[in-house]
């Protein structure tokens, strides 16, 4: 899954992406070229938002035990709850 964030207030600073069920986060550019791994703890992914800028994060899915009953081929389109919260 790819998440794109557009900061519209002009404020640069930390951003916390809460993404339950994902095991790895990689920062990308808007063309989806990988820039590098992002720091994360459990379901919280930390990135830096640039004022009036765009950020993109590629997430690798980790189905929660007992919750995801889809087959492996269905998991690429699995939409788990995803919340954005500014730190």
Backbone torsions as a table, in degrees:
resi	resn	phi	psi	omega
1	UNK	NA	141.1	177.3
2	UNK	-114.7	129.1	177.9
3	UNK	-112.8	127.0	176.6
4	UNK	-113.2	135.1	-178.3
5	UNK	-122.0	134.5	176.6
6	UNK	-119.0	115.5	179.7
7	UNK	-84.5	119.1	-172.6
8	UNK	-110.1	-3.7	-177.5
9	UNK	-93.7	-10.7	-178.9
10	UNK	87.7	6.4	-178.5
11	UNK	-100.0	126.7	173.0
12	UNK	-88.7	148.8	176.7
13	UNK	162.7	-178.0	-177.6
14	UNK	-71.1	148.6	178.4
15	UNK	-134.1	132.9	176.5
16	UNK	-108.0	122.9	176.5
17	UNK	-102.9	121.2	178.9
18	UNK	-99.8	113.4	-174.0
19	UNK	-133.8	84.3	179.1
20	UNK	-64.5	138.3	175.4
21	UNK	91.4	7.9	178.2
22	UNK	-115.7	138.8	-172.1
23	UNK	-105.2	-15.7	-178.0
24	UNK	-148.3	141.2	178.9
25	UNK	-129.1	133.1	179.9
26	UNK	-128.1	129.0	175.2
27	UNK	-73.7	137.8	177.9
28	UNK	-130.7	166.8	169.4
29	UNK	-87.2	-179.4	-176.1
30	UNK	-69.8	-13.8	175.1
31	UNK	-92.9	8.6	177.6
32	UNK	69.6	23.5	172.1
33	UNK	-82.9	131.0	-174.9
34	UNK	-69.5	134.9	175.5
35	UNK	-103.0	-30.4	178.9
36	UNK	153.4	165.7	-178.3
37	UNK	-70.4	151.0	176.5
38	UNK	-104.9	148.9	176.4
39	UNK	-68.7	137.4	176.6
40	UNK	-151.2	153.2	174.2
41	UNK	-130.4	122.0	-176.4
42	UNK	47.3	-110.4	-175.7
43	UNK	-101.0	6.5	-178.4
44	UNK	-103.7	125.6	-180.0
45	UNK	-115.4	128.9	-176.3
46	UNK	-103.6	129.0	174.1
47	UNK	-141.9	169.5	-178.7
48	UNK	-107.9	122.7	177.6
49	UNK	-92.9	131.6	176.7
50	UNK	-93.5	139.1	-179.9
51	UNK	-55.0	128.3	-177.0
52	UNK	57.6	19.3	-176.7
53	UNK	-107.1	173.1	178.1
54	UNK	-109.3	146.1	172.6
55	UNK	-131.9	150.7	177.7
56	UNK	-138.4	138.8	-178.7
57	UNK	-131.9	129.4	174.4
58	UNK	-98.5	126.7	-178.1
59	UNK	-110.8	137.1	174.1
60	UNK	-101.3	129.2	-173.3
61	UNK	-72.7	138.1	170.6
62	UNK	-131.3	101.6	-176.9
63	UNK	-63.8	130.0	178.1
64	UNK	-63.3	140.3	-179.2
65	UNK	-60.7	127.6	176.1
66	UNK	81.5	-9.3	-178.2
67	UNK	-101.7	-38.6	-175.3
68	UNK	-95.0	112.6	-178.6
69	UNK	-102.2	7.4	-177.1
70	UNK	-76.5	157.0	174.6
71	UNK	-75.1	165.0	-177.4
72	UNK	-56.4	-38.7	-178.6
73	UNK	-68.5	-26.0	179.4
74	UNK	-80.5	-20.2	-173.2
75	UNK	-67.6	-21.4	179.8
76	UNK	-66.2	-22.5	178.9
77	UNK	-110.5	14.2	-178.8
78	UNK	-68.7	124.7	-180.0
79	UNK	-106.4	91.4	174.9
80	UNK	-82.9	165.3	179.3
81	UNK	-60.3	134.4	-178.1
82	UNK	-135.7	122.9	-177.0
83	UNK	-125.1	139.6	174.0
84	UNK	-104.7	135.4	177.7
85	UNK	-142.7	126.3	177.0
86	UNK	-77.5	132.8	-179.3
87	UNK	-77.4	NA	NA
